[in-house]
Amino acid sequence: MIVFAGPLNHGLRVQRLNGEGVAAWQSGSVLISATAIPVNGFAAAGDGAGGVLVSWKEFNAYSGGVESTFVHVQRIDTTGALLWGEHGSVVSASARGNGASMIMTGDGYNGALVVWWGNENEHDFIRGQHVTGSGVPAWGQNGKTIVLDTGYVTPTHIIPDGSGGGVFAWRKIIAGGINSYDFYLQHVDSSGVATWAAEGLHPDTVTTQIKLLDALVPDGNEGAIAVYSYRRAPSAGVFVQHIGSNGVSLWDPLHFPVFAYGVSWYELNAVEDRAHGAIVVRSGLDSAGETHYYSGRVRPDGTMDWVTLVSDIGTAQTTFSALPTADGGVAIAWEEDLSDTNADIFIQYLDHAGAKRWPDHGLPVTTAPNLREGPHLALTGSNDAIITWEVDQRWGIDSNAAYAQRILFSTVAGVAPSSAPEEFRLAQNFPNPFNPSTDIRYDLPHGTHVRLTVFDLLGRKVATLVDAHEEAGPKSVRFDAGSVPSGIYFYRLEAGTFTGNKKMLLLR
């Protein structure tokens, strides 16, 4: 989907591109809002049924020095039909005091979770609303007040909890001025009741640091994994914490290796790994002035699985987008600044074991003249994604344009795959623990006879997954446990002179 505002931010339109990149709706696009009232601050998310959710704000007027803004949400199905009326669902009947910050995401049930900021009677507020799949606001006419504070607060993240509620995050200015801040979390259940501490949960109690919440990832059990950073030297760095559904911090804060290197970082983000852990991506500037991308996976138990250097080209690499893939890995697209007027877009694909599946420095998505900015990735199927970006053609009025490209993870849109692995490698199965099936990956630097076997704790053979000659390259085999009982199992790879063993856990 592509969502865009009309001239002078009046009106809002949306368009759907099919698998060939052709506009699928009407001769132009679908008009979501035809109002003459200024529209801004829109957001979009999938509805879980092939359609799209779009939220936006309509500025009405100032009344007594207070801004009045209505927040709307609309659902559009796969045919381009508006499902929630001509003007969408209004998430709050009161427009008074609603301000600029607004975030929206899908609830996992065809509906939406929305959070917005405002100020009224010298108090900052953050309110949330759950709009059901039928377009009905579920948390009252004006939504749920998540925080009310005399200080400055602003919403930063929202994630669904899988049960119709969500975890909300906000930033608060603390003692020390506008550049001193901390973050708080709150869980609101499906009925609109806050279940954690009344003033919000404060996962990290260190008071001598400026803390910024960079990413919030669902844990699959109504909790969240928070990725945050200390911004004050000499202990600046990246940390990860798991907050359970009861609001209790489950880990000692995990300090990422490598991620603390350097004097500064441009961006930090994280995505879920489809096994209730998280994959973190960081773009940083080292002490030599060179930019690097690192990615690392945190297991569900709070330990590090792997850390991979994604790109070390050294040119200025700033804006990036990360997307979890169907195999538990991650796709990362970034903007690489070549000069003040030229920037290209690159992409890399790491599998669940952190191995690069494409050329070492990534694949160029576009290298045409002018600035390519703001890459964004969206998963459209089990084996492909859509990447969008903006082109700044400087310096004429209305000279910017939006582009999109489809990326096939297996064939990379006709680009030849990377060269054969340099050595034999047996990766940890994924997911692990598993039930009832799991994937086992391994690398072959050259063709040879391969035997991949599963054994139980007593050394008895449970299954032979491979017993044949295979050519060089990365391989993947699915092990289906069938009626095998729960327990610890081992798998062994024998390839030429190489032998590797790994342990896995079946939990039924």
C-alpha positions in Angstrom: 0.0 0.0 0.0 1.1 3.6 -0.6 -0.6 6.4 1.4 -0.2 10.1 0.6 -1.7 13.4 1.4 -3.2 15.7 -1.2 -2.1 19.3 -2.1 -1.4 21.5 0.9 -2.2 18.5 3.1 -6.0 18.6 2.3 -7.5 15.2 1.8 -5.9 11.8 2.0 -5.5 9.0 -0.6 -4.3 5.4 -0.7 -3.2 3.1 -3.5 -2.4 -0.6 -3.7 0.3 -2.0 -5.9 0.0 -5.6 -7.1 2.9 -8.1 -7.4 4.0 -6.6 -10.7 4.0 -3.0 -9.3 0.8 -2.0 -11.1 -1.8 0.2 -9.3 -4.7 -2.0 -8.5 -7.3 0.5 -7.4 -9.3 2.8 -9.7 -7.7 5.3 -12.1 -5.4 6.9 -9.6 -6.1 6.1 -5.9 -8.8 5.7 -3.3 -9.9 8.9 -1.5 -10.0 8.3 2.2 -10.8 11.8 3.3 -12.1 14.6 1.0 -12.1 17.2 3.7 -11.0 20.8 3.1 -9.6 20.7 6.7 -5.8 20.3 6.9 -4.9 16.7 7.2 -1.5 15.6 8.6 0.3 13.1 10.8 -1.1 10.1 9.0 0.1 6.5 9.6 -0.6 3.1 8.0 -0.5 -0.5 9.0 -1.8 -3.9 7.7 -5.2 -5.0 9.0 -4.2 -8.7 9.0 -6.6 -9.6 6.2 -4.8 -8.1 3.1 -6.2 -4.6 3.6 -4.8 -1.5 5.3 -5.5 0.7 8.3 -4.9 4.4 8.0 -5.0 7.0 10.7 -4.8 10.8 10.4 -5.5 14.0 12.1 -7.9 16.8 11.0 -7.0 20.2 12.5 -10.2 22.2 13.2 -9.3 25.4 15.0 -7.8 27.0 18.0 -10.2 27.6 20.9 -9.1 29.6 23.8 -5.5 29.1 22.7 -5.9 25.3 22.7 -5.6 23.3 19.5 -8.6 21.2 18.5 -7.8 18.2 16.4 -9.9 15.0 15.6 -8.1 11.7 15.2 -9.6 9.4 12.6 -8.9 5.7 11.6 -10.1 4.1 8.4 -10.0 0.5 7.2 -9.7 -0.3 3.5 -10.2 -3.9 2.2 -8.3 -5.6 -0.7 -10.8 -4.1 -3.3 -10.3 -0.5 -2.1 -13.6 -0.3 -0.3 -13.9 1.9 2.8 -15.1 -0.3 5.6 -15.6 2.2 8.4 -17.9 4.8 6.8 -17.1 7.8 4.6 -14.9 9.6 7.2 -13.6 6.6 9.1 -13.9 6.0 12.9 -13.3 9.0 15.2 -11.2 7.7 18.1 -12.1 10.5 20.4 -15.3 12.6 20.6 -13.3 15.4 22.2 -11.0 17.3 19.9 -9.8 19.9 22.4 -6.2 19.7 23.3 -5.2 16.9 21.0 -1.7 17.6 19.8 0.8 16.6 17.1 2.1 13.2 18.2 0.1 10.2 17.1 1.0 6.5 16.6 -1.1 3.7 15.2 -0.7 0.0 14.7 -2.9 -3.1 14.0 -4.3 -5.0 16.9 -3.9 -8.4 15.2 -7.7 -8.8 14.9 -8.4 -6.5 11.9 -8.7 -3.5 14.2 -6.3 -0.7 15.3 -4.6 0.6 18.4 -4.0 4.4 18.4 -2.2 6.6 20.9 -2.0 10.4 20.8 -0.6 13.3 22.9 -2.3 16.5 24.0 -2.3 19.3 26.6 -5.2 20.6 28.5 -5.4 22.7 31.7 -1.6 22.8 31.9 -1.3 19.0 32.0 0.2 16.8 29.2 -1.9 13.7 28.5 -1.4 10.6 26.5 -4.6 8.8 25.5 -5.1 5.5 23.7 -8.0 3.9 21.8 -8.8 0.4 20.6 -10.9 0.4 17.4 -12.3 -3.0 16.7 -12.4 -4.7 13.4 -15.9 -3.4 12.8 -14.7 0.2 13.4 -16.1 0.7 16.9 -14.1 2.6 19.5 -13.8 0.1 22.4 -12.4 2.3 25.2 -15.1 4.9 25.5 -15.9 8.0 23.6 -12.6 9.8 24.4 -10.3 6.8 24.7 -8.2 5.7 27.7 -6.1 8.2 29.5 -2.7 6.4 29.9 -0.8 9.1 31.6 -1.6 12.6 32.9 1.4 14.7 33.9 2.4 18.3 34.7 5.7 17.7 33.0 6.4 17.1 29.3 5.5 13.6 28.0 5.2 12.3 24.4 4.2 8.8 23.1 7.0 6.9 21.4 5.8 3.3 20.8 2.8 1.0 20.8 2.6 -2.8 20.2 -0.3 -5.2 20.3 -0.4 -7.8 23.1 -2.2 -10.4 21.0 -5.4 -10.2 23.1 -6.9 -7.0 22.0 -4.9 -4.7 24.3 -1.4 -3.3 23.9 1.8 -2.0 25.5 2.3 1.7 25.3 5.5 3.6 25.8 6.3 7.3 26.3 9.2 9.6 27.0 9.3 12.0 29.9 11.5 15.0 30.5 13.3 14.6 33.8 15.4 16.9 36.0 18.1 18.5 34.0 16.2 20.2 31.2 14.8 19.3 27.8 17.7 17.1 26.8 17.3 14.9 29.9 14.7 12.2 29.5 13.6 8.7 30.5 11.0 6.3 29.3 8.0 4.5 30.8 5.7 1.6 29.8 2.0 0.7 30.5 -0.1 -2.3 29.5 -3.7 -1.7 28.7 -5.9 -4.8 28.4 -8.7 -5.4 25.9 -11.2 -3.7 28.2 -9.2 -0.5 28.5 -7.8 -1.2 32.0 -4.2 -0.3 32.8 -2.6 -3.4 34.5 0.9 -2.1 35.4 1.9 0.6 37.9 -0.5 3.6 38.0 2.3 6.0 36.9 3.7 3.6 34.4 6.5 1.0 34.6 10.1 2.2 34.8 12.1 -0.8 33.7 15.6 0.7 34.3 16.0 2.5 37.6 19.4 4.1 36.9 18.9 7.8 37.6 22.2 9.2 36.4 21.6 8.4 32.7 19.7 9.9 29.8 17.7 6.9 28.5 16.0 6.6 25.1 13.7 3.8 24.2 14.7 2.9 20.7 12.4 -0.2 20.0 9.6 -2.2 21.6 9.0 -5.8 20.5 6.1 -8.1 21.4 7.1 -11.2 23.4 4.0 -13.2 22.3 2.7 -13.4 25.9 1.2 -9.9 26.5 4.7 -8.6 27.6 7.4 -6.7 25.7 11.1 -6.6 25.0 12.5 -3.1 25.3 15.6 -2.0 23.5 17.0 1.2 24.9 20.2 3.2 25.0 22.2 5.2 27.6 23.2 8.5 25.9 25.6 9.9 28.5 29.3 9.1 28.5 31.3 7.2 29.8 28.7 4.4 30.1 26.8 5.0 26.9 25.6 1.8 25.3 22.6 -0.4 24.2 20.6 -2.5 26.6 17.7 -5.0 26.3 15.1 -5.9 29.0 12.2 -8.3 28.9 9.0 -7.2 30.7 6.6 -9.9 31.5 2.8 -9.7 31.2 2.7 -8.9 35.0 4.9 -5.9 34.6 8.0 -7.5 36.1 11.5 -7.2 34.5 12.6 -10.8 33.8 16.2 -10.3 32.8 19.2 -8.5 34.2 19.6 -5.7 31.6 21.5 -7.2 28.7 24.4 -5.0 27.6 25.0 -5.6 23.9 28.6 -6.4 22.9 29.9 -4.4 19.9 26.9 -2.1 20.0 28.6 0.1 22.6 31.6 0.8 20.4 32.2 4.2 18.9 31.4 7.7 20.0 27.8 7.9 18.6 25.2 6.1 16.7 22.7 7.3 14.1 19.9 4.8 14.6 18.8 1.8 16.6 15.9 -0.5 16.0 14.7 -4.0 16.7 12.2 -6.5 15.3 10.7 -9.7 16.6 12.4 -12.9 15.6 9.3 -15.1 15.4 10.6 -17.2 18.4 9.7 -14.6 21.1 13.2 -13.1 21.1 14.4 -10.0 19.3 16.8 -9.0 16.6 18.5 -5.6 17.1 20.0 -3.5 14.4 22.4 -0.5 15.0 24.0 2.1 12.8 27.0 3.7 14.4 29.8 6.0 13.9 33.2 4.8 15.3 36.0 6.9 16.6 37.6 6.9 13.2 34.6 8.6 11.7 33.4 5.5 9.8 29.9 4.1 9.8 29.1 0.5 10.5 25.9 -1.6 10.7 25.7 -4.4 13.3 22.8 -6.8 14.0 22.4 -9.2 16.9 19.8 -11.7 18.1 18.7 -12.0 21.7 17.3 -15.4 22.7 14.0 -15.6 24.7 16.1 -16.4 27.8 17.9 -13.1 27.5 21.3 -14.4 26.2 23.0 -13.4 23.0 22.8 -15.8 20.1 24.9 -14.0 17.4 26.2 -10.6 16.4 26.9 -9.9 12.7 28.6 -7.0 11.0 26.0 -6.1 8.3 28.0 -3.5 6.4 31.4 -1.8 7.0 31.7 0.2 3.8 32.6 3.3 5.9 30.6 5.9 4.0 27.8 7.7 5.8 25.0 5.3 6.3 22.0 6.8 8.1 18.4 6.0 7.7 17.5 2.3 7.7 14.5 -0.1 7.9 14.5 -3.6 9.4 12.0 -6.4 8.8 11.6 -9.8 10.3 11.7 -12.6 7.7 9.6 -15.8 7.7 12.7 -18.0 8.7 13.4 -16.0 11.8 16.0 -13.8 10.2 16.0 -10.1 9.3 16.2 -8.0 6.2 17.9 -4.6 6.5 17.7 -1.7 4.0 19.7 1.4 4.4 20.5 4.7 2.8 24.2 5.2 1.9 25.2 8.8 1.5 27.8 9.3 -1.3 27.7 13.1 -1.3 25.4 16.0 -0.3 23.3 15.3 -3.5 23.7 11.6 -4.0 22.6 8.6 -1.9 21.9 5.0 -2.8 19.7 2.3 -1.2 21.1 -1.1 -0.2 19.6 -4.2 1.3 21.0 -7.2 3.2 19.4 -10.5 4.3 20.5 -12.3 7.5 19.1 -15.8 8.2 18.1 -16.9 11.7 21.7 -17.9 12.5 23.0 -14.4 11.6 24.6 -15.5 8.3 24.6 -13.1 5.3 22.6 -14.7 2.5 23.5 -11.9 0.0 26.8 -10.3 -1.1 29.0 -9.1 1.8 28.2 -5.4 1.4 24.5 -5.9 0.5 22.6 -5.5 -2.7 22.1 -2.2 -4.4 18.3 -1.5 -4.8 18.8 1.8 -6.6 22.0 3.7 -7.6 20.5 6.3 -9.9 21.5 10.0 -9.5 20.0 12.3 -6.8 19.2 11.5 -3.2 17.4 8.3 -2.4 16.1 8.7 1.1 14.0 7.0 3.8 13.9 3.3 2.8 11.0 1.4 4.3 10.4 -2.4 4.2 7.1 -4.2 4.3 6.6 -8.0 4.2 4.1 -9.1 1.6 4.6 -12.9 1.7 6.7 -15.7 3.0 9.5 -15.0 0.5 9.3 -11.4 -0.6 9.0 -7.8 0.5 8.2 -4.3 -0.8 10.8 -1.6 -0.3 9.7 2.1 -0.8 11.9 5.2 -0.8 11.7 8.9 -1.7 13.8 10.7 -4.4 14.9 14.2 -3.7 15.6 15.7 -7.1 16.7 19.1 -5.7 15.9 21.9 -5.8 12.6 22.6 -7.5 9.2 22.9 -5.9 7.3 19.6 -5.6 10.3 17.8 -7.1 10.2 14.8 -4.7 8.8 11.5 -5.9 8.1 8.1 -4.2 9.3 4.8 -5.7 8.8 1.1 -4.8 10.5 -2.1 -5.6 9.7 -5.8 -4.9 12.5 -7.9 -3.3 12.4 -11.7 -3.6 14.5 -13.1 -0.8 15.4 -16.3 -2.7 16.1 -14.9 -6.2 16.6 -11.2 -5.3 14.7 -10.1 -8.4 17.1 -11.9 -10.8 20.3 -10.9 -9.0 22.7 -13.9 -8.7 23.1 -15.3 -5.2 26.3 -14.7 -3.2 29.2 -17.1 -3.8 29.6 -20.5 -2.1 30.3 -20.5 1.7 34.0 -20.4 2.6 33.8 -23.3 5.1 31.5 -26.0 6.4 29.1 -24.7 9.0 26.2 -26.3 11.0 23.8 -23.7 12.5 21.6 -24.0 15.5 18.1 -25.2 14.6 15.3 -22.6 14.5 13.0 -22.3 16.3 14.5 -23.9 19.4 12.7 -25.1 21.6 10.3 -26.3 18.9 6.9 -28.1 18.4 6.5 -30.0 16.2 8.9 -28.9 13.5 12.1 -27.0 13.2 14.6 -26.0 10.4 18.2 -27.0 10.4 20.6 -25.0 8.2 24.2 -25.8 7.1 26.7 -24.5 4.6 28.8 -26.5 2.1 31.9 -24.9 0.6 32.0 -27.6 -2.1 30.0 -30.6 -3.3 30.2 -33.7 -1.2 28.3 -36.6 0.3 26.1 -35.3 3.2 24.5 -37.2 6.0 22.3 -35.3 8.5 21.0 -37.5 11.4 18.9 -36.9 14.5 19.6 -38.9 17.8 18.0 -39.1 21.2 19.9 -38.8 24.5 20.7 -42.5 24.5 22.4 -42.2 21.1 19.5 -44.0 19.3 18.8 -42.8 15.7 15.5 -41.0 15.5 15.6 -39.8 11.9 17.9 -39.5 8.8 17.1 -36.2 7.2 19.8 -36.3 4.4 21.9 -39.1 3.0 23.0 -38.0 -0.5 25.5 -36.0 -2.5 24.8 -32.3 -2.4 26.3 -29.3 -4.3 28.0 -26.3 -2.7 25.9 -23.6 -1.0 23.6 -22.9 2.0 21.2 -25.6 2.8 18.0 -25.9 4.9 16.2 -29.1 6.0 12.9 -29.3 8.0 12.7 -31.8 10.8 9.2 -32.8 11.7 9.1 -34.6 15.1 5.8 -36.4 14.4 5.0 -38.6 17.4 8.5 -38.3 18.9 8.1 -37.4 22.7 9.3 -34.2 24.3 13.0 -34.1 25.3 16.5 -33.2 24.3 17.8 -34.4 20.9 21.0 -34.1 19.0 21.6 -33.7 15.3 24.8 -34.5 13.5 26.1 -33.3 10.1 28.7 -35.4 8.3 30.0 -33.8 5.1 33.3 -35.0 3.7 35.8 -34.7 6.5 33.6 -32.3 8.5 31.5 -33.5 11.5 29.3 -31.1 13.5 26.8 -31.7 16.4 24.1 -29.5 17.9 21.5 -30.0 20.6 17.8 -29.1 20.3 14.8 -29.2 22.6 11.3 -30.5 21.7 8.6 -29.2 24.0 5.1 -30.4 23.5 
